[in-house]
């Protein structure tokens, strides 16, 4: 009997604390090389109007690796695709674990669509994103308020400078 392929999902935002209907077999903290966290996406679904972190090329990002059950991996991946931005799915083979594939979603950058955020950088952008998050009082689909989402990501990865800057303005 041939071994089932091992499938992992990398989480760097809300997947850190909640997987929804996906029941994983294993959870490991780790670093995904070649990508870093940025707050460049404003959610239209899970946390409408709230800043959400994305992955951009370069550097590294701390997160969690979730090993899917081979018997339910196809359904679990589809659940993740529905939850995340399907078109931004990335797959890395043989990384970070041998004979495994790792799936993650980069989300992207839609800040230019928001007049109040377009063109802002550095601390100006961090302050504006924190203000936007603090004004939103409806929890996301995971029950977490937008400002608490930022705080939770910061608590998980306190060395991420962009997240620390935004959390500092909350």
Backbone bond lengths (Angstrom), bond angles and torsions (degrees), N, CA, C in turn:
res aa  C-N    CA-C-N  psi(-1)  N-CA   C-N-CA  omega(-1)  CA-C   N-CA-C  phi
1 X - - - 1.450 - - 1.521 109.63 -
2 X 1.310 117.04 128.67 1.454 122.14 -178.73 1.533 110.47 -75.33
3 X 1.340 116.46 139.91 1.458 120.13 177.05 1.517 110.07 -65.19
4 X 1.330 115.68 141.24 1.460 121.55 175.04 1.528 108.85 -69.43
5 X 1.329 118.68 142.67 1.459 119.33 175.37 1.531 109.95 -65.40
6 X 1.316 115.66 146.10 1.458 120.50 178.95 1.519 108.84 -93.09
7 X 1.315 115.73 129.22 1.457 121.60 -179.74 1.519 109.42 -119.53
8 X 1.320 115.02 131.24 1.454 122.84 177.91 1.525 108.64 -119.47
9 X 1.315 115.72 153.18 1.458 122.61 171.53 1.520 106.05 -121.04
10 X 1.338 116.30 132.93 1.462 121.22 177.70 1.522 108.80 -98.23
11 X 1.329 115.73 129.08 1.463 121.52 177.59 1.511 110.81 -116.02
12 X 1.316 116.69 133.60 1.466 121.85 -179.69 1.522 111.91 -129.06
13 X 1.336 117.43 0.39 1.464 123.73 178.98 1.515 108.00 -132.71
14 X 1.329 117.08 -120.55 1.464 120.61 -174.51 1.523 113.68 -65.86
15 X 1.334 119.24 -22.38 1.465 119.67 176.21 1.528 111.99 -64.96
16 X 1.328 117.22 -15.29 1.463 120.43 177.19 1.526 110.10 -61.00
17 X 1.333 117.62 -39.20 1.458 119.44 -175.40 1.524 114.57 -114.10
18 X 1.314 118.45 -8.06 1.458 118.15 -179.52 1.513 112.29 -154.83
19 X 1.319 117.15 127.46 1.457 121.15 -179.25 1.521 112.44 -104.82
20 X 1.335 117.19 4.50 1.460 119.32 -179.06 1.517 110.57 62.60
21 X 1.341 117.20 -134.00 1.462 119.97 -176.85 1.530 114.08 -76.07
22 X 1.321 117.36 -9.16 1.460 120.90 -177.13 1.528 109.40 -77.00
23 X 1.329 115.34 123.16 1.471 121.77 177.42 1.519 107.60 -104.38
24 X 1.328 116.35 113.73 1.459 120.56 -175.57 1.521 111.20 -92.99
25 X 1.336 114.53 158.41 1.464 120.76 179.18 1.528 112.06 -90.09
26 X 1.330 114.93 -24.98 1.463 119.17 -175.92 1.521 108.64 -156.62
27 X 1.318 115.40 150.29 1.463 122.35 179.02 1.524 107.52 -134.77
28 X 1.334 116.13 126.65 1.468 121.15 178.42 1.524 109.27 -131.52
29 X 1.321 116.77 134.97 1.461 119.76 170.05 1.516 107.35 -77.94
30 X 1.306 116.07 146.56 1.452 119.54 179.09 1.508 111.74 -174.06
31 X 1.308 114.20 -174.54 1.463 121.85 -177.02 1.519 108.66 -120.90
32 X 1.311 116.06 133.80 1.460 122.83 174.66 1.524 107.14 -99.76
33 X 1.329 118.06 109.70 1.465 119.58 -179.49 1.530 110.69 -76.52
34 X 1.311 115.09 152.89 1.460 120.91 175.75 1.515 114.40 90.87
35 X 1.329 117.59 -0.05 1.459 122.21 -179.35 1.526 109.03 -141.05
36 X 1.322 116.88 153.82 1.460 120.93 174.13 1.527 109.18 -139.46
37 X 1.332 116.06 157.50 1.458 123.28 -177.75 1.523 110.22 -82.81
38 X 1.322 116.09 134.03 1.465 122.39 171.44 1.521 107.69 -135.07
39 X 1.299 116.40 156.61 1.465 122.29 178.56 1.523 107.56 -103.62
40 X 1.322 116.00 74.21 1.464 121.47 -171.46 1.519 112.72 -118.28
41 X 1.312 117.97 12.06 1.457 120.02 -177.70 1.515 109.06 -128.20
42 X 1.325 116.72 133.04 1.460 121.82 172.78 1.522 106.12 -104.54
43 X 1.315 115.63 118.62 1.456 121.49 -174.48 1.520 111.76 -66.02
44 X 1.304 114.52 140.33 1.459 120.43 173.32 1.510 111.41 -109.88
45 X 1.338 117.01 -6.56 1.464 119.37 -174.97 1.530 112.62 -127.93
46 X 1.310 118.35 -71.45 1.471 121.19 -172.11 1.526 112.87 -62.05
47 X 1.311 117.05 -39.09 1.459 123.22 -178.72 1.527 106.39 -140.66
48 X 1.337 117.87 71.52 1.474 120.70 -169.32 1.528 114.13 -50.94
49 X 1.344 114.16 124.92 1.458 121.47 177.85 1.514 115.00 84.80
50 X 1.323 117.44 -1.97 1.464 120.83 -174.03 1.521 112.27 -96.50
51 X 1.340 116.30 146.47 1.465 120.18 172.65 1.529 110.04 -62.15
52 X 1.306 115.25 137.95 1.458 122.48 -179.65 1.522 108.13 -135.06
53 X 1.323 116.68 143.12 1.453 118.39 -178.93 1.523 111.14 -80.46
54 X 1.309 113.90 147.83 1.455 124.33 178.32 1.520 107.99 -124.39
55 X 1.317 116.42 169.21 1.458 120.30 172.07 1.516 108.74 -109.89
56 X 1.307 114.85 135.70 1.453 122.56 176.97 1.532 108.25 -124.21
57 X 1.339 117.32 151.45 1.465 120.17 -178.24 1.528 112.85 -61.42
58 X 1.328 114.31 146.78 1.463 122.41 175.62 1.512 112.26 102.94
59 X 1.308 115.78 148.59 1.458 121.32 176.36 1.513 112.85 77.07
60 X 1.329 114.56 -145.29 1.458 121.16 178.42 1.512 108.72 -154.21
61 X 1.327 115.54 159.14 1.458 120.34 -178.84 1.523 109.69 -138.45
62 X 1.322 115.22 136.59 1.454 121.54 175.38 1.521 108.40 -83.94
63 X 1.316 115.58 139.93 1.454 120.43 178.21 1.510 110.36 -166.39
64 X 1.311 115.23 -157.37 1.455 119.90 177.86 1.518 109.30 -123.53
65 X 1.303 115.39 146.32 1.451 122.88 174.26 1.527 106.55 -108.08
66 X 1.321 116.05 125.78 1.456 122.62 -178.16 1.522 108.90 -112.65
67 X 1.328 116.77 117.44 1.468 120.13 178.76 1.515 108.94 -85.42
68 X 1.325 114.96 124.78 1.457 120.47 -179.19 1.525 110.95 -84.71
69 X 1.305 115.48 151.28 1.453 122.43 175.64 1.528 107.52 -71.13
70 X 1.332 119.35 124.82 1.463 120.55 -179.93 1.528 113.39 -55.26
71 X 1.316 117.32 -31.85 1.467 120.56 -178.76 1.528 112.75 -70.01
72 X 1.336 116.66 -24.90 1.470 120.48 -177.42 1.519 112.70 -123.34
73 X 1.332 117.65 9.97 1.470 121.26 -174.01 1.531 112.70 -57.52
74 X 1.317 118.17 -42.89 1.469 120.20 -178.66 1.529 110.97 -62.04
75 X 1.323 117.68 -45.28 1.460 121.38 178.76 1.527 111.15 -67.84
76 X 1.327 116.76 -39.15 1.461 120.44 179.90 1.525 111.28 -66.15
77 X 1.330 116.63 -41.26 1.467 119.27 176.56 1.527 110.60 -62.74
78 X 1.316 116.82 -40.28 1.466 119.82 178.35 1.529 110.75 -63.81
79 X 1.326 117.65 -37.60 1.470 120.70 176.44 1.529 110.32 -63.24
80 X 1.327 117.33 -40.41 1.469 120.86 177.31 1.530 110.53 -65.95
81 X 1.303 116.80 -39.80 1.478 120.57 178.86 1.521 111.16 -63.38
82 X 1.328 117.33 -37.85 1.470 119.87 177.36 1.518 110.71 -68.66
83 X 1.314 116.54 -35.15 1.462 121.89 -177.28 1.526 111.68 -74.74
84 X 1.305 116.67 -39.24 1.456 122.24 -176.11 1.523 109.49 -99.04
85 X 1.300 117.16 -175.91 1.463 122.08 178.24 1.511 108.59 -84.76
86 X 1.300 116.72 97.66 1.464 124.19 -171.52 1.526 113.26 -46.14
87 X 1.329 117.87 -44.20 1.471 120.48 -173.20 1.524 113.13 -70.51
88 X 1.327 118.44 -8.98 1.462 120.04 -179.62 1.529 112.70 -102.04
89 X 1.323 117.03 11.34 1.466 120.47 -178.66 1.526 110.60 -63.21
90 X 1.310 115.32 135.26 1.457 123.40 175.68 1.526 107.59 -120.65
91 X 1.311 117.14 147.97 1.457 121.63 176.42 1.520 107.96 -132.07
92 X 1.319 115.22 127.83 1.460 121.37 175.75 1.522 106.92 -114.49
93 X 1.306 116.72 124.24 1.461 121.08 177.74 1.528 109.59 -88.16
94 X 1.322 114.84 144.41 1.471 121.23 175.86 1.525 113.45 63.13
95 X 1.306 117.45 21.73 1.452 119.44 -176.24 1.503 109.29 -143.28
96 X 1.281 121.29 129.31 1.447 129.17 2.63 1.528 112.90 -91.72
97 X 1.331 116.55 -1.28 1.455 120.27 -177.10 1.522 108.87 -115.33
98 X 1.296 117.71 142.10 1.461 121.50 -179.33 1.530 111.14 -61.66
99 X 1.318 114.66 148.46 1.467 122.29 177.50 1.527 111.76 54.36
100 X 1.323 115.58 39.04 1.452 120.07 -178.48 1.519 109.50 -141.02
101 X 1.310 115.21 156.97 1.458 119.72 170.35 1.523 107.31 -117.86
102 X 1.326 115.41 144.52 1.454 121.22 179.64 1.520 108.28 -118.96
103 X 1.329 116.35 127.53 1.459 123.28 179.22 1.522 108.79 -105.81
104 X 1.333 116.56 141.00 1.456 121.00 172.95 1.517 108.25 -154.70
105 X 1.319 115.25 165.06 1.461 121.16 -176.03 1.517 109.13 -121.77
106 X 1.328 116.67 128.93 1.465 120.67 -174.48 1.522 112.82 -87.79
107 X 1.297 118.64 -18.27 1.465 125.92 179.74 1.525 111.68 70.13
108 X 1.324 119.68 -71.96 1.460 120.46 178.36 1.511 112.88 122.56
109 X 1.327 115.47 -161.05 1.460 121.61 -177.24 1.525 108.39 -133.80
110 X 1.319 116.06 111.82 1.458 119.86 176.43 1.524 112.24 -119.98
111 X 1.343 117.57 17.20 1.464 120.97 -176.50 1.525 112.77 -62.67
112 X 1.330 117.85 -27.98 1.461 119.63 -178.65 1.531 111.73 -65.47
113 X 1.317 117.55 -17.06 1.461 121.52 178.02 1.527 112.40 -77.39
114 X 1.327 116.81 -9.06 1.462 121.61 -176.77 1.525 108.82 -113.55
115 X 1.329 115.13 107.00 1.468 122.02 -174.22 1.532 112.18 -50.49
116 X 1.334 116.76 -42.12 1.466 120.21 -176.49 1.529 112.94 -70.06
117 X 1.338 117.67 -14.63 1.463 121.20 -178.30 1.522 112.90 -109.53
118 X 1.323 116.46 -22.57 1.471 120.83 -176.12 1.523 110.35 -58.46
119 X 1.304 115.44 128.70 1.459 120.82 176.38 1.517 115.56 86.11
120 X 1.334 118.28 -9.56 1.464 119.81 178.85 1.523 109.98 -78.35
121 X 1.313 116.77 146.18 1.464 122.10 176.58 1.521 109.25 -140.46
122 X 1.304 115.54 170.18 1.460 122.04 173.87 1.517 114.10 53.29
123 X 1.335 115.56 -135.69 1.465 120.81 -176.54 1.519 112.65 -66.40
124 X 1.333 117.60 -30.09 1.471 119.52 176.79 1.531 110.12 -61.88
125 X 1.325 116.22 -44.81 1.459 120.22 179.23 1.526 110.49 -67.32
126 X 1.325 117.81 -42.82 1.468 120.86 179.31 1.524 110.48 -59.27
127 X 1.317 117.47 -44.58 1.465 121.08 179.62 1.537 110.47 -63.92
128 X 1.326 117.13 -43.43 1.471 120.73 -179.35 1.528 111.40 -64.80
129 X 1.328 117.57 -41.12 1.464 120.57 178.43 1.524 111.23 -66.25
130 X 1.330 116.89 -40.88 1.465 120.39 177.80 1.526 110.41 -64.16
131 X 1.313 117.60 -42.20 1.465 121.56 178.40 1.521 110.47 -61.96
132 X 1.327 116.37 -44.29 1.469 121.18 178.61 1.529 110.22 -60.56
133 X 1.315 117.30 -45.97 1.463 121.28 -179.66 1.526 111.46 -64.27
134 X 1.333 117.16 -42.34 1.464 121.10 -176.91 1.530 112.02 -66.43
135 X 1.315 117.34 -28.31 1.471 121.01 -179.16 1.526 112.76 -77.23
136 X 1.312 117.84 -18.62 1.458 121.56 -177.74 1.528 109.47 -87.01
137 X 1.306 116.44 121.54 1.471 120.79 -173.99 1.521 113.08 -112.25
138 X 1.324 117.25 8.09 1.465 120.54 177.47 1.519 108.77 -102.16
139 X 1.333 117.42 125.67 1.468 119.23 178.25 1.522 111.72 -63.97
140 X 1.330 114.93 155.24 1.462 121.05 175.32 1.511 110.93 -73.83
141 X 1.316 115.97 -177.85 1.462 120.95 -178.86 1.524 112.16 -62.98
142 X 1.340 117.35 -17.82 1.463 121.12 176.89 1.523 112.28 -93.22
143 X 1.352 117.32 4.04 1.458 121.48 178.70 1.513 114.42 84.37
144 X 1.334 118.06 6.24 1.458 121.99 -175.85 1.533 109.62 -103.89
145 X 1.324 116.10 132.21 1.463 120.82 176.38 1.528 109.94 -68.14
146 X 1.339 117.64 148.85 1.471 119.94 -178.86 1.534 114.14 -53.28
147 X 1.335 118.12 -44.79 1.467 119.77 -179.89 1.534 110.84 -64.81
148 X 1.335 116.40 -36.88 1.463 119.49 178.28 1.527 111.77 -69.72
149 X 1.335 116.75 -31.82 1.467 120.98 174.31 1.529 109.59 -57.45
150 X 1.322 116.95 -47.52 1.469 121.13 179.26 1.526 110.03 -63.39
151 X 1.318 116.90 -44.82 1.474 120.42 179.92 1.532 111.24 -60.92
152 X 1.333 117.07 -41.88 1.469 120.56 -179.40 1.523 111.68 -64.68
153 X 1.321 116.55 -42.01 1.468 119.26 177.57 1.525 109.14 -63.18
154 X 1.338 116.91 -42.66 1.464 120.81 179.30 1.531 111.35 -63.08
155 X 1.325 117.85 -42.13 1.468 120.58 178.13 1.520 111.27 -62.10
156 X 1.331 116.96 -37.16 1.462 120.81 179.90 1.522 111.15 -70.74
157 X 1.329 116.96 -39.14 1.468 121.64 -176.60 1.526 109.62 -132.04
158 X 1.351 117.18 72.82 1.464 120.55 -175.05 1.530 113.89 -65.45
159 X 1.327 117.66 -14.67 1.467 120.11 -179.81 1.518 113.69 -88.31
160 X 1.327 117.96 -1.55 1.455 121.24 176.58 1.529 107.43 -75.54
161 X 1.328 118.97 111.73 1.461 120.62 -171.41 1.526 114.41 -67.27
162 X 1.301 118.82 -35.11 1.463 120.59 -178.71 1.517 109.70 -69.64
163 X 1.332 116.52 -45.32 1.459 120.60 179.14 1.530 109.80 -63.38
164 X 1.325 117.16 -40.63 1.459 121.05 178.83 1.526 110.78 -61.90
165 X 1.322 117.40 -40.23 1.459 120.89 179.58 1.525 110.86 -64.43
166 X 1.330 117.03 -44.91 1.460 119.81 -179.98 1.522 109.72 -65.81
167 X 1.332 117.81 -46.92 1.462 121.31 179.58 1.525 111.70 -59.82
168 X 1.324 116.55 -32.40 1.459 120.92 179.04 1.525 113.55 -65.40
169 X 1.320 116.97 -23.03 1.468 120.62 178.86 1.536 112.48 -91.88
170 X 1.321 117.94 -6.52 1.475 119.55 -179.36 1.520 111.36 -77.69
